[in-house]
Amino acid sequence: MYYTYILRCGDGSLYTGIAKDIGKRMSEHFSRSGQCAKYTRSRRAVKLEAVWESADRSAASRLEYRIKQLKKTVKQRLIDSNEMDVLKDTDAAFYRRLTDEEIGELY
């Protein structure tokens, strides 16, 4: 299983990434360890906004790419409502958004 996620940073910006082990990856981002992304190290990750599960790395990477192409307002709409239609040409059947409870169990 692979995960695509969106983090909110201290400056209000949104960071999108993928991970195989979401718990480990969030620890890296939030602790600002040497393994965290340079972007979140400098902007300080403050909140995990959304997580989608996919069967393989290829699908997770495709979703990450599509999300990174969106404007911030559209990303916020995706976070708030999980309207996968904002991701044009993306087959929503390949992805499942995790609930807050499921996210809590992962890390």
WOJOWO-V477469 format. One line per field, one symbol per residue. phi: phi as a letter, one per 20 degrees, with the letter a starting at -180 (. if undefined). psi: psi as a letter, one per 30 degrees, with the letter a starting at -180 (. if undefined). A space follows every 10 residues. Layout:
BEGIN
phi->???
psi->???
END
This chain:
BEGIN
phi->.ccdccdedg enfdddbcbe dfffffgfff elffeffgff fedlfdbeeb cddbfbffff fffggfffee fgffgfffff clffffegmd effeccfefg ffffffb
psi->klkklkkklf gflkkkllle jeeeeeeeef fhlfflkeef effjkfkjek kkkleleeee eeeeeeeffl leeeeeeeee fhjfffikgk jfffkkkkle eeeeff.
END
